[in-house]
Amino acid sequence: MRDVASERDERGITIRRVGVRDIHLPVMIREKAGGHARVTGVFEASVELPHHERGTHMSRFVEILSRWSRRAVALPEMREMLTEVRTRFDAWAASLRLDFTYFLAKRSPATHLPCQLDYDCWFAASVVDESFDFQLGVEVPIITLCPCSREISAFGAHSQRAQLRVRLRTRGERIVWLEDLIPLLESQGSEQVYPMLKRADEKLVTERSYENPKFVEDVVRDSVLALRELPDAEWLSVECESFESIHNHSAYAFTEWPESRPAENGCAPETDRPRGQRS
């Protein structure tokens, strides 16, 4: 049977990434306590295609990802998956991304009633030759209360839900557990978001956010300071997007540490909203 994808191409153009996206598979995520969280994973996988090859074999990606969906996944497994991808495709470079929703137990602040809150998370890994890179990403809901609104108003201040998005790379491929990272980020807003609130809880959340007003700029700077204290943090990016309650637009702030050079075209960086998740 003729293998068209393996035929030679004469146009002389290398394709940096070619692969599959939006593959939904059951996945097990390693938990800090030693167990495994069963989640729905959304995969994206790609390889570099040399200029002389016409196409790639997409079914190989699905084969590899389907096998790995039966094992628990964290940083070491992402490296192994990429090694297998590069071997199967004989590729110089490969990349892999896994998006998933992670749940953590969370008690209401005053009545201490148990519930679960969901967080959009992702693992992103790549290999170029023998250079491996892994980033952990998470999106955490918070509350922001406007300092300016509180200062100029006779009473009250506008507050709103916001999203804090973080990407993190560690030294020596050390693991940062979501069970540690998420609570650290939740504490950087004016107040945390809770899945269930009774009246006593709502009163406490409202008052605590009023006593801790923050702009998106404040949230981003405080988050960088907190994340820099992680002993293994090598690089990070932080973005806070506030869904304004008195405006028909969002406010946002973004930075990275250590700082990189601005893009040559002067464009703002692309936001890192997780693929395959809610917007």
C-alpha positions, -999 to 999 in steps of 0.1 A, spaced: 0 0 0 14 34 -10 26 55 20 20 91 7 30 108 39 65 92 37 72 105 2 99 131 -4 90 168 -6 110 191 -28 96 225 -16 124 229 9 104 242 39 107 228 74 75 227 94 83 236 130 53 218 145 29 193 131 7 170 151 -27 166 168 -47 188 191 -78 185 213 -75 147 220 -96 139 250 -84 109 271 -88 98 307 -56 106 326 -42 100 361 -24 130 377 0 123 406 -12 138 439 11 151 466 -3 127 492 8 98 470 -25 89 453 -38 95 418 -65 119 406 -85 106 377 -93 135 353 -102 141 317 -70 152 298 -69 173 267 -37 166 247 -18 184 221 13 167 206 36 177 177 70 171 161 92 190 138 89 179 102 121 181 81 119 200 48 124 168 27 94 149 43 59 154 29 39 145 60 38 129 94 19 99 106 -8 113 129 -21 79 141 12 74 160 4 103 183 -29 87 192 -13 53 198 13 68 222 -11 90 241 -37 63 245 -11 40 261 1 67 285 -34 76 296 -33 44 317 -4 57 338 0 85 363 15 116 348 38 142 362 71 158 350 91 126 347 64 109 326 61 139 303 98 135 296 93 98 288 64 105 266 84 130 245 113 105 243 89 79 228 74 105 204 108 115 191 119 79 187 87 68 169 89 98 145 127 101 143 122 138 151 147 164 161 121 183 182 88 174 198 63 191 221 35 180 243 7 197 263 -18 182 287 -47 203 299 -69 191 328 -93 202 355 -80 195 390 -101 195 421 -91 204 457 -111 202 489 -120 237 502 -140 246 533 -162 277 536 -143 303 556 -168 309 585 -189 278 587 -161 254 575 -184 233 554 -165 210 530 -168 212 492 -146 210 461 -133 237 438 -121 231 403 -89 246 387 -78 246 351 -42 233 350 -18 222 323 16 206 318 37 218 288 69 200 277 92 201 248 125 186 236 149 201 211 178 177 204 187 167 240 173 199 257 142 193 277 118 220 290 88 215 313 64 242 325 35 238 350 5 261 344 -25 268 366 -55 292 365 -68 302 399 -100 322 406 -97 351 430 -116 382 440 -103 417 434 -116 449 451 -107 482 435 -86 504 458 -95 535 438 -133 528 441 -130 523 479 -109 555 483 -133 578 465 -166 564 475 -186 574 506 -195 538 511 -188 505 493 -164 496 465 -168 475 434 -154 440 435 -153 412 410 -141 378 402 -107 376 386 -84 348 371 -48 345 381 -28 325 355 7 313 362 33 294 343 63 280 363 96 264 354 118 248 381 155 242 384 167 206 381 132 195 370 119 196 406 82 190 411 60 217 424 28 202 436 -6 218 427 -17 212 463 10 238 473 9 261 444 -28 267 442 -33 279 479 -2 302 475 -18 319 445 -53 321 461 -39 342 489 -26 369 464 -60 384 456 -82 406 477 -100 375 488 -104 338 478 -132 323 459 -152 295 476 -175 269 460 -201 272 487 -210 302 510 -236 305 538 -246 339 550 -219 340 577 -193 330 550 -206 357 526 -203 384 552 -167 373 560 -156 372 524 -172 406 516 -155 422 546 -121 406 541 -120 417 504 -130 453 515 -101 453 539 -76 441 513 -82 462 481 -60 453 451 -55 463 415 -46 436 390 -11 452 391 -10 445 428 -20 409 424 7 403 397 34 419 417 25 401 449 23 368 431 58 373 416 72 380 451 55 349 465 66 326 437 102 339 438 104 325 473 99 290 460 133 274 464 133 258 429 117 285 409 137 293 378 113 312 355 77 322 358 50 343 341 20 358 359 -12 373 344 -43 385 363 -75 392 344 -103 410 363 -138 407 349 -149 442 359 -183 446 375 -188 483 365 -171 482 331 -179 463 298 -143 452 296 -117 433 315 -86 447 332 -54 427 330 -17 428 339 11 404 328 48 400 336 75 374 338 105 368 360 133 370 352 123 396 327 129 388 290 134 412 262 102 428 247 90 412 215 106 429 185 73 438 170 62 455 202 31 434 205 17 424 239 23 388 249 -4 363 241 -25 352 271 -22 316 282 -58 306 287 -58 268 288 -69 250 256 -99 227 258 -111 243 290 -138 269 297 -132 305 288 
